[in-house]
Amino acid sequence: MDVIGLGSCWEELSVGMKYRSVGRTISETDLMAFLGLTGMNEVIFTDDEFRAEHSVIKEKFCPGALAYTIAEGLLIPTMQGTGMAFLNMELNMEGPCFVGDTIYVEAEVLEVRESSKGGYGIVRTKNTVKKTDGSTVLTYTPLRMLKGRAKRDEVAKSILARP
């Protein structure tokens, strides 16, 4: 029996591969929960009157960190059970993300190689977070360690052994 829902192992990826996530609409509840959880209670995000008077952006917008973390959540299916470590990244903010925007991620594999630790690989992608109008919110290039096929098969066997 196969286990569905496990992510790709590093051997299944190749430079130039592209894929896209499903979309997710960012709600005001998402924004408020994120601000409360992180302590990012900057008035530009929490005080509508302050933002209207003192910001060049008048609409209710989100911290880039919120858009980034939602993007990471959208990519979880690609590394569920195979992701081992987040090693490095560069991140560039390209445009604002507002409450009510729906975002998705377009990913392109830039680098794939076996790690010095047997059974694992190193994968770098370029992830472009876009809104449904086609504009780009941010880009980032995570470097991750992923399990190989044999290690992923161990995860599947463990899941199948459960009652």
SULVEN-V6142 format. One record per residue. N is the residue number from 1. SS is DSSP state (h for helix, s for strand, l for the rest). NEAR is the number of other C-alpha atoms within 10 Angstrom. Layout:
# SULVEN-V6142
n=N ss=SS near=NEAR
n=N ss=SS near=NEAR
This chain:
# SULVEN-V6142
n=1 ss=l near=6
n=2 ss=l near=9
n=3 ss=l near=11
n=4 ss=l near=7
n=5 ss=l near=12
n=6 ss=l near=19
n=7 ss=l near=19
n=8 ss=l near=20
n=9 ss=l near=26
n=10 ss=h near=25
n=11 ss=h near=18
n=12 ss=h near=10
n=13 ss=l near=16
n=14 ss=l near=15
n=15 ss=l near=14
n=16 ss=l near=12
n=17 ss=l near=11
n=18 ss=s near=15
n=19 ss=s near=12
n=20 ss=s near=15
n=21 ss=l near=18
n=22 ss=l near=12
n=23 ss=l near=17
n=24 ss=s near=18
n=25 ss=s near=16
n=26 ss=l near=20
n=27 ss=l near=15
n=28 ss=h near=15
n=29 ss=h near=10
n=30 ss=h near=15
n=31 ss=h near=21
n=32 ss=h near=16
n=33 ss=h near=12
n=34 ss=h near=18
n=35 ss=h near=18
n=36 ss=h near=11
n=37 ss=h near=10
n=38 ss=h near=11
n=39 ss=l near=9
n=40 ss=l near=14
n=41 ss=l near=14
n=42 ss=l near=10
n=43 ss=h near=11
n=44 ss=h near=19
n=45 ss=h near=18
n=46 ss=h near=15
n=47 ss=l near=12
n=48 ss=h near=13
n=49 ss=h near=12
n=50 ss=h near=13
n=51 ss=h near=18
n=52 ss=h near=14
n=53 ss=h near=10
n=54 ss=h near=10
n=55 ss=l near=11
n=56 ss=l near=8
n=57 ss=l near=13
n=58 ss=l near=14
n=59 ss=l near=15
n=60 ss=l near=19
n=61 ss=s near=19
n=62 ss=l near=23
n=63 ss=l near=17
n=64 ss=h near=17
n=65 ss=h near=14
n=66 ss=h near=17
n=67 ss=h near=23
n=68 ss=h near=21
n=69 ss=h near=12
n=70 ss=h near=19
n=71 ss=h near=24
n=72 ss=h near=14
n=73 ss=h near=12
n=74 ss=h near=18
n=75 ss=h near=20
n=76 ss=h near=16
n=77 ss=h near=15
n=78 ss=h near=16
n=79 ss=l near=19
n=80 ss=l near=16
n=81 ss=l near=20
n=82 ss=l near=24
n=83 ss=s near=22
n=84 ss=s near=15
n=85 ss=s near=12
n=86 ss=s near=13
n=87 ss=s near=12
n=88 ss=s near=10
n=89 ss=l near=13
n=90 ss=l near=10
n=91 ss=s near=15
n=92 ss=s near=12
n=93 ss=s near=16
n=94 ss=l near=15
n=95 ss=l near=13
n=96 ss=l near=19
n=97 ss=l near=26
n=98 ss=s near=21
n=99 ss=l near=16
n=100 ss=l near=13
n=101 ss=l near=18
n=102 ss=s near=17
n=103 ss=s near=25
n=104 ss=s near=25
n=105 ss=s near=27
n=106 ss=s near=18
n=107 ss=s near=22
n=108 ss=s near=19
n=109 ss=s near=18
n=110 ss=s near=18
n=111 ss=s near=15
n=112 ss=s near=21
n=113 ss=s near=16
n=114 ss=s near=17
n=115 ss=l near=15
n=116 ss=l near=9
n=117 ss=l near=7
n=118 ss=l near=10
n=119 ss=l near=17
n=120 ss=s near=24
n=121 ss=s near=21
n=122 ss=s near=21
n=123 ss=s near=26
n=124 ss=s near=21
n=125 ss=s near=22
n=126 ss=s near=21
n=127 ss=s near=25
n=128 ss=s near=24
n=129 ss=s near=27
n=130 ss=s near=24
n=131 ss=s near=22
n=132 ss=l near=13
n=133 ss=l near=9
n=134 ss=l near=10
n=135 ss=l near=15
n=136 ss=s near=19
n=137 ss=s near=22
n=138 ss=s near=23
n=139 ss=s near=20
n=140 ss=s near=17
n=141 ss=l near=20
n=142 ss=l near=18
n=143 ss=s near=20
n=144 ss=s near=21
n=145 ss=s near=24
n=146 ss=s near=29
n=147 ss=s near=28
n=148 ss=l near=20
n=149 ss=h near=17
n=150 ss=h near=12
n=151 ss=h near=17
n=152 ss=h near=22
n=153 ss=h near=18
n=154 ss=h near=11
n=155 ss=h near=17
n=156 ss=h near=17
n=157 ss=h near=14
n=158 ss=h near=10
n=159 ss=h near=11
n=160 ss=h near=12
n=161 ss=h near=8
n=162 ss=l near=6
n=163 ss=l near=4
